[in-house]
Amino acid sequence: MENLSKNSFLPPMLLWFNVQDDVTYIFGIKFRNRSLVTLFAFIQLIVACVSFAQHIYSVARFNKIFFCSFNETKDSGEFLSHDVIIFDFGLFHELIHVQECIANYLDGGYMRCLWCFTQIIGLCLTIYTTLCIPKPHPLLLWPMLIIQNAYCFGLVILTIATADKLLVAIFHPTNAHLNLLILYYAVGTCINHFFDYILWHYYWYEEFLYIGRTGKHVIPFWV
């Protein structure tokens, strides 16, 4: 932690992409992790809101929590033909030939709805913390850390479950549309993992400042 600001001693290649607790270097440009967390939280908030809006639309039009189907005989509308929260714009329909979104096979979409709502709350709390509280208590970042870790873990499980199909599609490309769907999924997944990585470093930085400022542990009753 004592070397947080000693960027001049970093090798040139590390300055191209180097994540520290207070700042991140991307191609030699320094960004405050607090600003990056705010930016990524805003982007993810848009994704979560659109995903939650799918449930509202589905209930209002079809009286179902998530009427997401790829079956052309069902008039589910273009808005419900994608599972935005996992960046599935038809990818898993192409890969493993599912006829509905993955969430529908788990519990009909109820947990997805609850997840989107919870994620929106966590993201709003994080944005409020980074924008409005100069010296935040580290505990304010805990909800987003828990949610983001679970989110990334879920994307990893989904990737592993379809890894064989993904690898075949990548190394033996026969469908340009499928490759584009894989790109969407890969970009969304990578951004989320990068956000998680930055969020943890920012948390450690705020924790370090909090302990130095107060001389207390983040959770006193654990001591």
C-alpha positions, 0 to 999 in steps of 0.5 A: 500500500505504501507504493500506491503513488510511486508510478515513476518506478514502474516498467514502461510496459506495466504503464500500458495496463497496470491496476493499482489500488488508487489508480489504473494505467491504460496505455500510459493514461492514468485513471482514478479507480473511483472514476472507473468504478463510477463509469462501469457502474453506470454502464452496468446500471443501463444493462440491469435496467433494460433487463428489468424492463423486459420483465415489466414488459413481459408481465404487462403484455403476456402476464408472464414474468419472462416470456423469452422465446426463440420459437418463431410461432410465439409472438414474444416480440424482439424485445423479449428475444434476448437475455440482456443481463447475460449478453445473450442475443441469440447465442445459446439458441445458436449454440445449444439450440435452446428454445427459450432464454436460459433463465426460463429453464432454471425457474421461469425467470423469477430469480432473474427478475429478483436479481435485476432488481437487487443489482439495480439497488447495489449499483445505485448505492455504489454510484451514490457512494463514489459521486456523493461521499468524499470519504466513504465507509468501506462497508458501502461497497460491500453490496456491489462487491458481493453482487459483482462477484456472483455475477462474474461467477455466474458468467464463468459457469455459463461459459464453462458449460458451453465451452466446447460449443464456443471453441468449435465456433471460434476455431472453425468459423462457419457462421459470421452471425454466430461469431458476432453473437460470441463477440457480444457475449465476450465483450460483456463478460470481459467488461464485467470481470474488469469491473470486478477487478477494479472494484476490488482494488478501489475497495482496498484503497478505501479500506486502507484510507479508512483504517489510516483515518480512524485507526479502526477495522472496517468491522470492529466486532470481528476483532 
